[in-house]
Amino acid sequence: MKIIRATILALLCCLEVASQTPETTSNRYGKLLQDFVDMRFGMFLCYNIMSYGASWGEANYDISTFNPKNLNTAQWADAAVSAQMKFGLLTTKHHEGFCLWDSKVTDYDVASTPYKKDIVKQYVESFRKKGLKVGLYYSIWDSTHGIDKDKIGPKELDFIKTQITELLTNYGKIDYFVVDGWFWRMGHHEVPFSEIRELIRKLQPDCLLTDHTHLQAPYQLDIPYFEGPFGAFPKEDNQMASALGHCSFKGNGWFWSPETPNGMFKKESTEKLVSKLKTLESRYCNFMLNCMPNRDGLLDPAFISLLSDIGKKWSPNESRIDLPLKKRLIYSAPIVRATASSGEASYLIDATQYKTDFKHWVSDASSIQTLTFDLGRPKNIDIITLVPNHKSKPAPETALSEGNILECKTYISNDNEKFKRVSTDSWPANTTYRSIDFDVSNARYVKIEILKWKGKNAIIAEVEIGSSTRPMN
């Protein structure tokens, strides 16, 4: 009987997998993005050891003072509802490595403080009780546990995966997962993007992912992120489901400080925040307003008043048209090797930017450039993304037009000798990232001939190859 039941279950699983056609996969993903932008407004709860005086990235800060005796996550949720927010995002672990849950791989967590209680659990329960969606923020860079650039080995990778697994298995459905201290600190190769992305998909198939890449690698995440304090803002024609984080109060960075109860920055007001919210809503970008719980675990009266005022002066624009559905690179095919007719080919796939060190591929001035990518073995692919020049500060979201590709041809092969052309593309001299679409093809090698670009040298921040509909074979 057990064998029969097992056989039936196996057949049902096969039928379910078979029913996930490329079209249904794409439609399902599109619905997740639409559901996300329909939330419009959320509470970014920056609460962690920096709220108690730790400096940004400070290792081994004393956690014995962490004892928010009056912590009330229901108060947070009520305040969010008063502002007509639809979701929350909690900093479960920031760069300092302190965990707001009882992690099995460290004692540097809330269970080792006088408070002891699981704050992540309280947060998700309170927000769900009010009908709000829940998001979790997690920093891969961890100064206390030595997880940093040029220091990642099997032990560190296992630590990261274990903590992500804890967060995505112990608290029910998580709608949104935000990673920080990854791309810009150590890159998507030292901590492999494909391994982390597929782990999240395995644990929470409908969970959308953000990494704070500042749009230098938008293809590698579901929800690109604009960091408001950098001056970043989506363009008027933005059609990417995205999010923007914004600070209105002075604090210890994004976290509470004794100055926070004094109120908003002089340049801020309820009216300006409502105006910003309306603009972002029209550009399919969710507004995540930073709300800093204090050392008692409560939102100060200034936050409560502000959120209530926003809720009275803003309401969702229900007439906004749905997010335009576009072909998106959903499943990434790791590139084993890249070669180029000029320039440093490894910079095409390095997926990293550390402080002001922007690793971009830059060509010489010859008329045609050839880039070839080896996927290691034949894979079913149908989309390529080229990320433009992002060597800019203070707002790295602001791409530069210099060097951007204007025209190219794309070829595929399985022997690196006989190539078949699958696409010819051209773009205006703007700063948007380039998407190369073609029919699903089985190929190991991809060659891109760059025929025209703006300026003296062709410049590409990153190249990604993959599928818009199905996992890599």
C-alpha positions in Angstrom: 0.0 0.0 0.0 2.8 2.4 0.9 4.5 1.7 -2.5 1.2 2.4 -4.3 0.7 5.7 -2.4 4.3 6.7 -3.1 3.9 6.0 -6.8 0.7 8.0 -6.9 2.3 10.9 -5.2 5.3 10.8 -7.6 2.9 10.8 -10.6 1.0 13.8 -9.1 4.3 15.7 -8.7 5.3 14.9 -12.3 1.9 16.2 -13.5 2.3 19.4 -11.5 5.7 20.0 -12.9 4.5 19.2 -16.4 1.6 21.6 -16.0 4.1 24.5 -15.4 4.5 25.4 -19.1 6.7 28.3 -20.1 3.6 30.5 -20.6 2.2 29.8 -17.1 5.6 30.3 -15.5 5.9 33.7 -17.2 2.3 34.7 -16.3 2.8 33.6 -12.7 5.9 35.7 -12.4 4.2 38.7 -14.0 1.3 38.4 -11.5 3.8 38.4 -8.6 5.3 41.6 -9.9 1.9 43.1 -10.4 0.8 42.1 -6.9 4.0 43.8 -5.6 3.5 47.1 -7.3 -0.1 47.1 -6.2 1.0 47.3 -2.6 2.5 50.8 -3.4 3.4 51.9 0.1 5.3 50.0 2.9 7.0 50.4 6.3 10.8 49.9 6.2 11.5 49.0 9.9 15.2 49.7 10.5 15.6 48.2 13.9 18.8 46.4 15.1 21.9 46.8 17.2 22.6 50.2 15.5 19.5 51.4 17.3 21.4 51.0 20.5 24.6 52.9 19.5 26.6 50.5 17.3 28.4 52.1 14.4 27.7 51.1 10.8 29.5 47.7 10.2 30.9 47.6 13.8 31.8 44.1 14.9 31.0 42.5 18.2 29.1 45.4 19.7 28.0 44.7 23.2 24.4 43.3 23.0 23.8 43.2 26.8 21.9 46.5 26.5 19.4 45.1 24.0 16.3 44.9 26.2 13.3 46.6 24.6 10.9 45.8 27.5 8.0 47.6 25.9 8.5 46.3 22.4 5.1 46.2 20.6 5.0 45.0 17.0 1.2 45.5 17.0 1.9 49.2 17.4 4.1 49.1 14.3 1.4 47.3 12.3 -1.4 49.7 13.5 0.7 52.7 12.4 1.3 51.1 9.0 -2.4 50.6 8.6 -3.1 54.2 9.5 -0.9 55.3 6.6 -2.6 52.9 4.2 0.6 50.9 3.9 0.3 47.4 2.6 3.5 45.7 3.7 6.5 45.8 6.1 10.2 45.1 5.8 12.2 44.3 8.9 16.0 44.4 9.2 16.4 40.9 10.7 20.2 41.2 10.5 22.3 44.3 9.4 26.0 44.5 8.6 27.0 44.2 12.2 25.7 40.6 12.3 23.2 40.8 15.2 20.1 38.6 14.6 16.6 39.5 15.7 15.8 35.8 15.8 17.3 32.7 17.6 19.8 31.6 14.9 21.3 28.1 15.4 24.7 29.1 14.0 25.5 32.0 16.3 25.0 33.3 19.9 25.2 36.9 18.6 21.4 37.1 18.5 18.3 38.2 20.4 18.2 34.9 22.4 21.5 35.9 24.0 20.2 39.3 25.2 18.2 40.1 28.3 15.1 40.4 26.0 15.5 36.9 24.6 12.2 36.9 22.6 12.0 36.3 18.8 11.3 39.7 17.3 10.9 38.3 13.7 8.1 36.1 14.9 6.3 38.9 16.6 6.7 41.1 13.6 5.3 38.7 11.0 2.4 37.7 13.3 1.4 41.3 14.0 1.5 42.4 10.4 -0.4 39.4 9.1 -3.0 40.0 11.7 -3.7 43.4 10.2 -3.7 42.0 6.6 -0.3 43.3 5.8 2.3 41.5 3.7 5.7 40.8 5.2 9.2 41.3 4.0 12.5 40.4 5.6 15.8 42.2 5.1 19.1 40.3 5.6 22.7 41.4 5.2 25.2 38.9 3.8 28.1 41.1 4.8 28.6 40.3 8.5 31.4 42.0 10.3 31.0 40.1 13.6 31.2 36.6 11.9 33.9 37.6 9.4 31.8 37.3 6.3 33.4 39.8 4.0 35.1 40.5 0.7 37.9 38.0 -0.1 37.0 35.9 3.0 34.3 33.6 1.6 34.8 29.8 1.8 32.6 26.8 2.3 32.1 27.5 6.0 31.0 31.1 5.4 28.7 30.1 2.5 27.1 27.4 4.7 26.5 30.0 7.4 24.8 32.3 5.0 22.6 29.6 3.5 21.7 28.3 7.0 20.5 31.7 8.2 18.5 32.3 5.0 16.9 28.9 5.4 16.0 29.7 9.0 14.3 32.9 7.9 12.4 31.4 5.0 11.2 28.2 6.8 10.3 29.3 10.3 7.9 32.2 9.7 5.4 31.1 7.1 5.0 32.8 3.7 7.5 35.6 3.1 6.4 37.9 0.3 9.6 39.9 -0.1 13.2 39.2 0.7 15.8 41.9 0.6 19.5 41.2 0.6 22.2 43.8 1.3 26.0 43.8 1.6 26.3 41.4 -1.2 26.8 42.8 -4.7 28.5 46.0 -3.6 30.6 44.4 -0.8 31.8 41.1 -2.2 30.0 40.5 -5.5 27.7 37.8 -6.9 30.6 35.4 -7.6 32.3 35.1 -4.3 28.9 34.4 -2.8 27.4 32.7 -5.9 24.2 34.4 -7.1 22.7 31.3 -8.7 23.1 29.3 -5.5 21.5 31.9 -3.2 18.7 32.7 -5.7 17.8 29.0 -6.3 17.8 28.4 -2.5 15.3 31.2 -2.0 13.2 29.8 -4.9 13.3 26.4 -3.4 12.2 27.5 0.1 9.7 30.2 -1.0 8.8 29.9 -4.7 6.6 33.1 -4.7 9.1 35.2 -2.7 10.4 38.2 -4.7 14.1 39.1 -4.2 15.9 42.4 -4.0 19.7 42.9 -3.7 21.0 46.4 -3.2 22.9 46.4 -6.4 22.0 50.0 -7.2 20.8 48.9 -10.7 24.3 47.8 -11.8 22.9 44.3 -12.0 19.1 44.7 -12.3 18.8 41.4 -14.2 19.9 39.4 -11.2 16.9 40.3 -9.0 13.2 40.7 -9.2 12.7 44.1 -7.7 15.4 46.7 -8.4 16.0 49.1 -5.5 16.5 52.9 -5.5 18.3 54.2 -2.4 16.7 57.6 -1.7 19.5 59.1 0.4 21.8 58.7 -2.7 19.4 60.9 -4.7 18.2 57.9 -6.6 14.8 58.0 -8.3 13.1 56.1 -11.1 12.7 57.8 -14.4 9.4 59.0 -15.6 9.2 56.1 -18.1 10.2 53.4 -15.6 8.4 50.1 -16.2 10.3 47.9 -13.8 8.5 46.8 -10.7 10.8 48.4 -8.2 11.1 49.9 -4.7 12.6 53.0 -3.1 13.8 53.4 0.4 13.5 56.8 2.0 14.6 58.5 5.3 12.8 61.4 6.8 14.2 61.5 10.3 17.7 62.0 11.5 19.2 58.9 13.2 22.2 56.6 13.4 22.2 56.1 9.7 18.9 54.4 8.9 18.4 53.5 12.6 17.1 55.3 15.7 19.2 57.7 17.7 18.5 60.1 20.5 17.9 62.8 17.9 15.1 60.9 16.1 12.2 62.0 18.4 13.0 65.6 17.5 11.1 65.1 14.2 11.8 65.2 10.5 14.6 66.8 8.6 13.7 70.5 7.8 13.4 69.7 4.1 10.8 67.0 4.8 7.0 67.4 5.3 3.9 65.3 5.1 3.0 67.1 1.9 6.4 66.4 0.3 6.2 62.7 1.3 2.7 62.4 -0.2 3.8 64.0 -3.4 6.8 61.6 -3.6 4.5 58.7 -3.0 2.1 59.7 -5.8 5.0 60.1 -8.2 6.6 56.8 -7.3 3.2 55.1 -7.6 2.8 56.3 -11.2 6.2 54.8 -12.0 5.5 51.3 -10.6 8.0 51.9 -7.7 6.9 51.1 -4.1 7.7 53.7 -1.5 9.3 52.2 1.6 9.3 54.8 4.3 11.9 54.3 7.0 10.3 54.0 10.4 12.8 53.6 13.3 11.6 51.8 16.4 13.3 53.2 19.5 15.2 51.4 22.3 12.0 50.6 24.0 10.8 48.8 20.8 8.2 51.4 20.0 7.7 54.0 17.2 8.1 57.5 18.6 5.0 59.8 18.6 6.4 61.7 15.7 6.2 58.7 13.5 2.7 57.8 14.7 1.5 61.3 13.9 3.2 61.4 10.5 1.8 58.1 9.3 -1.7 59.1 10.4 -1.4 62.3 8.5 -0.2 60.6 5.3 -3.1 58.2 5.5 -5.5 61.1 5.6 -3.9 62.9 2.7 -3.2 60.0 0.3 -5.1 57.2 -1.3 -4.1 54.7 -4.0 -4.6 55.7 -7.6 -6.9 52.8 -8.6 -7.0 54.1 -12.2 -3.3 53.4 -12.8 -2.9 50.9 -15.6 -1.3 47.5 -14.9 2.4 47.0 -15.0 3.4 46.4 -18.7 4.4 42.8 -19.1 7.9 42.4 -20.6 10.1 39.5 -21.3 12.4 39.2 -18.3 15.5 37.1 -17.5 14.2 35.0 -14.7 16.6 32.0 -14.6 20.3 32.8 -14.8 22.8 30.6 -16.7 26.2 30.9 -14.9 29.0 31.9 -17.3 32.0 29.7 -17.0 34.4 31.8 -19.1 34.3 35.0 -21.1 36.7 36.2 -23.9 36.8 39.6 -25.7 38.6 41.0 -28.7 39.8 43.8 -26.4 39.5 44.9 -22.8 39.3 42.9 -19.7 36.8 40.1 -20.4 36.4 39.0 -16.8 34.8 42.4 -16.0 31.8 41.4 -18.2 30.8 38.7 -15.6 32.5 39.8 -12.3 29.2 41.1 -10.8 30.9 43.3 -8.3 31.4 46.9 -7.3 33.4 47.7 -4.2 33.2 51.3 -2.9 34.3 53.4 -5.9 35.9 50.4 -7.7 33.6 49.9 -10.7 34.7 46.9 -12.7 33.3 47.6 -16.2 34.5 46.1 -19.5 35.9 48.8 -21.7 36.9 48.2 -25.4 39.6 49.7 -27.5 38.6 52.0 -30.3 38.4 49.5 -33.2 35.3 49.3 -35.3 33.9 45.9 -34.2 34.1 44.2 -30.8 33.5 40.4 -30.3 32.5 38.9 -26.9 32.2 35.2 -26.5 30.7 33.4 -23.4 31.0 29.7 -22.4 28.1 28.3 -20.4 30.0 25.1 -19.6 27.5 22.9 -21.3 24.5 23.3 -23.7 21.6 25.1 -22.0 18.2 26.3 -23.2 18.4 30.1 -23.4 16.3 32.9 -24.9 17.4 36.2 -23.4 20.6 38.2 -22.7 20.9 41.4 -20.7 23.6 44.0 -21.1 23.9 46.5 -18.2 25.2 49.9 -19.3 27.9 52.2 -17.9 27.3 52.9 -14.2 30.6 54.6 -13.2 28.8 57.4 -11.5 28.3 58.9 -8.0 26.6 59.9 -5.8 23.6 58.1 -7.3 24.8 54.9 -8.9 21.3 54.3 -10.2 22.1 57.1 -12.8 23.6 55.3 -15.7 25.8 57.1 -18.2 25.2 57.2 -22.0 28.9 57.2 -22.8 29.9 53.8 -24.2 26.5 52.4 -24.4 25.8 49.8 -27.1 23.8 51.0 -30.2 23.9 48.0 -32.4 24.9 44.3 -32.2 24.4 40.8 -33.6 24.1 37.7 -31.4 25.2 34.2 -32.4 25.0 30.8 -30.7 27.0 27.5 -31.0 27.7 24.2 -29.3 31.3 23.7 -30.6 32.6 27.3 -30.5 33.3 27.0 -34.3 30.0 27.0 -36.2 27.9 29.9 -35.0 24.2 30.6 -35.9 22.9 34.2 -35.8 19.8 34.4 -33.6 19.3 38.2 -33.2 20.2 41.6 -34.6 19.4 44.5 -32.3 19.7 48.3 -32.2 18.9 50.8 -29.5 18.8 54.6 -29.2 21.7 56.4 -27.4 20.1 56.3 -24.0 21.0 54.9 -20.6 18.6 51.9 -20.3 19.9 48.4 -20.0 19.7 46.3 -23.2 17.7 43.2 -23.6 18.4 40.7 -26.4 15.5 38.4 -27.1 15.4 35.3 -29.3 13.6 32.0 -29.7 14.5 29.4 -27.1 17.8 27.8 -28.3 20.0 25.1 -26.9 23.6 26.4 -26.9 26.8 26.3 -24.9 28.5 29.3 -26.5 27.1 32.8 -27.1 28.9 35.4 -29.2 28.0 39.0 -29.4 29.4 41.3 -32.2 29.2 44.9 -31.1 28.9 47.0 -34.3 28.2 50.5 -32.9 28.4 52.3 -29.6 28.3 55.9 -28.3 31.7 57.6 -27.9 35.3 56.3 -28.2 35.0 53.0 -26.3 32.2 50.5 -25.8 31.4 50.0 -22.1 29.4 47.3 -20.4 28.9 46.9 -16.7 27.6 43.3 -16.8 26.4 40.6 -19.1 23.8 38.0 -18.1 22.5 35.1 -20.1 19.5 32.9 -19.3 15.9 32.0 -19.7 12.6 33.9 -19.4 10.5 30.9 -18.8 12.3 27.8 -17.4 15.0 26.8 -15.0 18.4 26.0 -16.5 18.5 22.4 -17.9 
